[in-house]
Amino acid sequence: MTQTNPMHTNPKAAKPDKKKRRWRRILLRTIAILVGVVALFFLIVFATDRIATRVEASKIEPYGQKVSVDGKNMNLLIRGKGPETVVLLPGYGTAVPARDFEFLLQELEKDYRVIAVEPFGYGLSDETDKERTTANIVEEIHEAVHQVGADRYVLMGHSIAGLYGVDYVQKYRDEVIAFAGIDTSVPTQGGMDAELPAGFFGFLKESGLLRLTLKLNGDPYEALGYDKHMSEQIRLITYRVSNNSTLRNEMTHIAGNFRDAREANAQFPADLPLILFVNEDDDAQPNWIELHKEQAAHAEKSQMLLMHGGHYLHHQNSPEIAAAFKAFMSEIGE
């Protein structure tokens, strides 16, 4: 009887094993190269962002004036010398509010004193560790406006300023003459309960990928007709402040701020004159126009104007907004 030696290796079986090991080595080497390339890419993006941020700091030109709120500086741009004052509030995430409102400022300053507010975290204002609740934001803005001598004024705002504006007017009704909304948020609008990915936006900011993304998207302000110098200044400040920790904190509070307003049935006082400029092309909110009609109907004196031009209506419709606003103020006797 022939016995098989257990120590004997079949030479034909060895070849596939050898081939498998070779392909495994090639695969591992390929993965290592890919990981190295990705790591190098992130390192270059990170280093470029950090170096550019330091270099650009000296190129940013100041504008407006700083006022001290809670021991920090808030930047306000004041234009015009009219007998009445308009306080301009930005939408969420508008990196450089005072410059974003430039076309509207040019129109309004002909007849009004206009105060464009850059809340903490925006534009040339400091950042803050204070939670970005509606109450805190409103209190800070009121303190800043008070410091530049505004005691009677129209509150005019874009986007989420509609949410903050309701709380503001309820607290300081004796100071606010009227509210003008530029495609403003409504406390009861849908889709605001979801928690936003602040961590992801933080990663974009800290990794330097945000700068790369903004750069690849081109310059929206130059495309709107801003002069090259101002457009460049906006770009430099945008690189610095976009997705900073203060704005990310505000992002984490958006859902809660809307929820609190809904639960409190928050709305503008009926005796507050209200003019609303509404984007009629909003596909994300199918009942967008109806929500603003309801707001306008609640006010004793109100007007609602539908406009084309996207969410940032003031980028393309500033002359029309300013003219309609002036006419409305004349009608209500202010």
Secondary structure, 3 states (H helix, E strand, C coil): CCCCCCCCCCHHHHHHHHHHHHHHHHHHHHHHHHHHHHHHHHHHHHHHHHHHHHHHHCCCCCCCEEEEECCEEEEEEEECCCCEEEEEECCCCCCCHHHHCHHHHHHHCCCEEEEEEECCCCCCCCCCCCCCCHHHHHHHHHHHHHHCCCCCEEEEEECCHHHHHHHHHHHCCCCEEEEEEECCCCCCCCCCCCCCCHHHHHHHHHHCHHHHHHHHCCCHHHHHCCCHHHHHHHHHHHHHHCCCHHHHHHHHHHHHHHHHHHHCCCCCCCCCCEEEEEECCCCCCCCHHHHHHHHHHHCCCEEEEEECCCCCCHHHHHHHHHHHHHHHHHHCCC
